[in-house]
């Protein structure tokens, strides 16, 4: 139990550390952009925070597809294409059991690297809201 808590605490501290690194990089980039293009730093950092948060969310998704397929939409044989796609997915899951370890094989799971981008973007937005405005 203690080692599990230590491992979670270590990951949490690493996420915060890299989040603050992204905050520093974002602040420095915001200063450069605001001076170069004569914009307000609040606006630049807000855009950076939103961009970094969305980039983190999109880059942190991974997982197995659920077998859904839209290749055959609008064609005469759309039902057949969908059926074949689902049949291939079923056969793949028979070879490699999908439901046996569902938590590991879920559709969307978040990875560590993307979480640091999300935390960095949220820290940038927090600095803009709390300290600058």
Rosetta blueprint (number, residue, H / E / L):
1 X L
2 X H
3 X H
4 X H
5 X H
6 X H
7 X H
8 X H
9 X H
10 X H
11 X H
12 X H
13 X H
14 X H
15 X H
16 X H
17 X H
18 X H
19 X H
20 X H
21 X H
22 X H
23 X H
24 X H
25 X H
26 X H
27 X H
28 X H
29 X H
30 X H
31 X H
32 X H
33 X H
34 X H
35 X H
36 X H
37 X H
38 X L
39 X L
40 X L
41 X H
42 X H
43 X H
44 X H
45 X H
46 X H
47 X H
48 X H
49 X H
50 X H
51 X H
52 X H
53 X H
54 X H
55 X H
56 X H
57 X H
58 X H
59 X H
60 X L
61 X E
62 X E
63 X L
64 X L
65 X L
66 X L
67 X L
68 X L
69 X L
70 X L
71 X L
72 X L
73 X L
74 X L
75 X L
76 X L
77 X L
78 X H
79 X H
80 X H
81 X H
82 X H
83 X H
84 X H
85 X H
86 X H
87 X H
88 X H
89 X H
90 X H
91 X H
92 X H
93 X H
94 X H
95 X H
96 X L
97 X L
98 X L
99 X L
100 X L
101 X L
102 X L
103 X L
104 X L
105 X L
106 X L
107 X L
108 X L
109 X E
110 X E
111 X L
112 X H
113 X H
114 X H
115 X H
116 X H
117 X H
118 X H
119 X H
120 X H
121 X H
122 X H
123 X H
124 X H
125 X H
126 X H
127 X H
128 X H
129 X H
130 X H
131 X H
132 X H
133 X L
